[in-house]
Amino acid sequence: MNNKILEEKLAKPLEEVMFHLGRGIALTQMELDKNSMAIQVMIDNNPDLKKLGLESTWYQIPEVDIDLKIAVHIVEEKEESTKRKRIFVSPINATYKNEFNYDVSASTSIKMKIVPIPPPIKMEGK
């Protein structure tokens, strides 16, 4: 596989990368919640455990700091009569560095912080 094809396979739109990171964190929290609910149901269905007053432990991901080391590519996309530029990013790791003889000092970093917030007022109590 030539370098151009490999680089194109590694590069993803920035918004897609950020979306999947956020979604992965949300899915992780959901799985933690499901596990806690399943344990609570098990406790509630066992009279001996329920009589002891046992409660399931709940876990929360209070916040996540993400620091991505990336190579940035600006790609111009043409659609009929319009042109738009999109930002694509590639992860900087040993494979990328070696395959493309990439100077790591030319990389950039994007920092994200994801924190839980209360639901919008309209959604509360529904």
CORJO-V461055 format. One record per residue. N is the residue number from 1. RES is the residue in three letters. OMEGA is omega in radians with two decimals (999 if undefined). Layout:
# CORJO-V461055
n->N res->RES omega->OMEGA
n->N res->RES omega->OMEGA
This chain:
# CORJO-V461055
n->1 res->MET omega->-3.12
n->2 res->ASN omega->-3.06
n->3 res->ASN omega->-3.10
n->4 res->LYS omega->3.14
n->5 res->ILE omega->3.13
n->6 res->LEU omega->-3.14
n->7 res->GLU omega->3.11
n->8 res->GLU omega->3.12
n->9 res->LYS omega->-3.14
n->10 res->LEU omega->-3.06
n->11 res->ALA omega->3.10
n->12 res->LYS omega->3.07
n->13 res->PRO omega->-3.10
n->14 res->LEU omega->-3.10
n->15 res->GLU omega->3.11
n->16 res->GLU omega->3.12
n->17 res->VAL omega->-3.12
n->18 res->MET omega->3.11
n->19 res->PHE omega->-3.09
n->20 res->HIS omega->3.05
n->21 res->LEU omega->3.13
n->22 res->GLY omega->3.13
n->23 res->ARG omega->3.11
n->24 res->GLY omega->3.12
n->25 res->ILE omega->3.12
n->26 res->ALA omega->3.12
n->27 res->LEU omega->3.09
n->28 res->THR omega->3.12
n->29 res->GLN omega->3.13
n->30 res->MET omega->3.12
n->31 res->GLU omega->3.07
n->32 res->LEU omega->3.13
n->33 res->ASP omega->3.12
n->34 res->LYS omega->-3.14
n->35 res->ASN omega->3.13
n->36 res->SER omega->3.12
n->37 res->MET omega->3.14
n->38 res->ALA omega->3.11
n->39 res->ILE omega->3.13
n->40 res->GLN omega->3.09
n->41 res->VAL omega->3.11
n->42 res->MET omega->3.12
n->43 res->ILE omega->-3.11
n->44 res->ASP omega->-3.14
n->45 res->ASN omega->3.12
n->46 res->ASN omega->-3.08
n->47 res->PRO omega->-3.13
n->48 res->ASP omega->3.13
n->49 res->LEU omega->-3.14
n->50 res->LYS omega->-3.14
n->51 res->LYS omega->3.11
n->52 res->LEU omega->3.13
n->53 res->GLY omega->3.14
n->54 res->LEU omega->3.08
n->55 res->GLU omega->3.08
n->56 res->SER omega->3.04
n->57 res->THR omega->3.12
n->58 res->TRP omega->-3.14
n->59 res->TYR omega->3.12
n->60 res->GLN omega->2.99
n->61 res->ILE omega->-3.02
n->62 res->PRO omega->3.05
n->63 res->GLU omega->-3.13
n->64 res->VAL omega->3.02
n->65 res->ASP omega->3.14
n->66 res->ILE omega->3.10
n->67 res->ASP omega->-3.10
n->68 res->LEU omega->2.99
n->69 res->LYS omega->-2.99
n->70 res->ILE omega->2.92
n->71 res->ALA omega->-3.09
n->72 res->VAL omega->3.09
n->73 res->HIS omega->3.05
n->74 res->ILE omega->-3.06
n->75 res->VAL omega->3.09
n->76 res->GLU omega->3.13
n->77 res->GLU omega->-3.14
n->78 res->LYS omega->3.07
n->79 res->GLU omega->-3.10
n->80 res->GLU omega->-3.06
n->81 res->SER omega->-3.10
n->82 res->THR omega->3.04
n->83 res->LYS omega->3.04
n->84 res->ARG omega->3.13
n->85 res->LYS omega->3.10
n->86 res->ARG omega->3.11
n->87 res->ILE omega->3.04
n->88 res->PHE omega->3.14
n->89 res->VAL omega->3.06
n->90 res->SER omega->3.12
n->91 res->PRO omega->3.06
n->92 res->ILE omega->3.06
n->93 res->ASN omega->-3.07
n->94 res->ALA omega->-3.13
n->95 res->THR omega->-3.13
n->96 res->TYR omega->-3.11
n->97 res->LYS omega->-3.09
n->98 res->ASN omega->-3.08
n->99 res->GLU omega->-3.07
n->100 res->PHE omega->-3.10
n->101 res->ASN omega->-3.01
n->102 res->TYR omega->3.08
n->103 res->ASP omega->-3.06
n->104 res->VAL omega->3.13
n->105 res->SER omega->3.10
n->106 res->ALA omega->-3.13
n->107 res->SER omega->3.07
n->108 res->THR omega->3.08
n->109 res->SER omega->3.07
n->110 res->ILE omega->3.12
n->111 res->LYS omega->3.10
n->112 res->MET omega->2.99
n->113 res->LYS omega->3.11
n->114 res->ILE omega->-3.13
n->115 res->VAL omega->3.08
n->116 res->PRO omega->3.08
n->117 res->ILE omega->3.09
n->118 res->PRO omega->3.11
n->119 res->PRO omega->3.06
n->120 res->PRO omega->-3.08
n->121 res->ILE omega->-3.12
n->122 res->LYS omega->-3.07
n->123 res->MET omega->-3.12
n->124 res->GLU omega->3.07
n->125 res->GLY omega->3.11
n->126 res->LYS omega->999
